[in-house]
Each structure stands twice: as C-alpha cells, then as structure tokens.
C-alpha cells in the first residue's frame, strides 16, 4: 500500500530541498511513491549476508573469535609456616616505606590513651 507524500516547501531544511518541494507542488517533478511494507520486505534481503546463508558463516565466526595465543596454567600455593617474621618480610616487600615504623607495645598504647584524655 503506497502512501502519498505531501511536500511543504516551508518545512524544507535546505535550499535544495525547498526547490525540489516547490517543483513537486507545481507538478514539474514526479512525487515519489512510498511503500513502507515493500521497502521493509526488500530490506530483509540485506539483513543476512551471503556467507551467513551457508554453513561457512558459522565457521568464519569461529575462526575470527578463536584465541591467537596459548594461555598456560600457573598454580600458586602458599605454604603456611607459622612464623610471623615471614609475614613482616612480605609486608616490607610490598610497602618498603614502612621500615621505619616499629612495633607498638601495650605500654606505648597505654601512654597514648593517657595523653589523649582531657585535663582533669
């Protein structure tokens, strides 16, 4: 079912479009026929490529997305030693700037809490 086009020169966005619309209204140019259903059916032919109509399309997609490199498996296992110094050494490897920081003792925490109390 073809639809009728009604051009309006005042709504044209460019000067060329305005000239074409004026010529259509004056009858100098043929009005295009618009058949949305036929255009939709014709567009279906373009939605699938020739290679996808055969089994070669799936094969090409598999080849295009296949990994290019082999990935090896690496397994890491942390052995528990029970030695806290191992943890301290590991922490220093990760953050070497903390070497100047010493251990905090209970006495040091007690002094800090006492200094943090407001005056009596």
N, C-alpha and C positions, 0 to 999 in steps of 0.2 A: 504494500500500500504506500504509494508515494505521497509525500506531504508537500504542500505548496509553500514556497518561500516568498515572504513579503519584505523586500529590501526597503530600508529607510535611509536616505542619504544623510539625514541629520544625525543619525547614530553611528556613522562611519568613523573609525578611529584614525584613518589616514586619508590623504587627499586622493590617492589611487582608489581606495575603497569607496570613497564618496562618488568619484567619477563613474565607477562601474555600477554602483547602485542607481545613479541618475539615468544611466543608459538602459538599465533593466526596466526602470519605471517608465521610461519613454518608449520602450519597445525596440530599441536599437540592438540590444543584446538579449539572447535567449536566457530565460530563467532556468537555473539548474533544477533538476528533479532530485528530490531527496527521498530515498527509500531506506529507512533505517534497518528494517528487517533483512533486506537483501544485502546491505552492507555488513550486517552482523554475520550472516551466513557465509559471506565471502571472506570475512576476517578469520573464520575458523580454519580455513586452509592455510593461513600464515602462522597460526599459533603452534604448529608442530613442524619441526624441520624434517627434511628428507631422511636424515640419518636416524632420527627417532622413530621413524615408521618401520625400521628393521631392528634386528637384534644388535646391530652394530652400535647403536646409540648407548645402550647399557654398557657394552664393552668399552667404548670410548670414555664414558664417565668413570668407570672403574680404573682405567689406566690413568686418567687425568688426576684422580684423587689418591692414587697409591702413594705410600711414603717413598721418598727418594733415598733415605739413609736407614741403615740398621741401627736400632737402639739396643744397647746392651743392658743387662740387668746388673745392678750393683746392690749388694746387700751389706748393710752396716749393722754391726751388733755391738752394743755397749756392754762390756763386762763389768759387773759390779765388783768393786774392790773393797768397799767398806772403809776406805781411807779418805778422810775429809781433805787432806792435802791435795789429792788428785782433783777434787772439785775446785779448790782455790787456784791451782795451777791452770785449770781450764778457764776459769773466770778471768785470770790475768791474760791469757792468750786472747780472749775475746775483747777485753777492755783493759789495755795496758796502762791507762791513766790512773787506775785505782791503786797503783802500787804504793803510793804514799799514805794511803788510808790504812790505819792499824785496826786491830780488833778492839771491839768495845767490850769492856768488862762490866760486871754488875756494879762495882764501886763507881765507875765513871757515870753510869746511868743514874745511880742514886744521887751523886753530886749534881748532875744536870737537873734532876727533879727538884732538889732543894733550892737551887738557884732560880728555878722557874717559878717558885711560889711568891705571891705578893708579900710585901713587907707587913709585919705584924704590928 
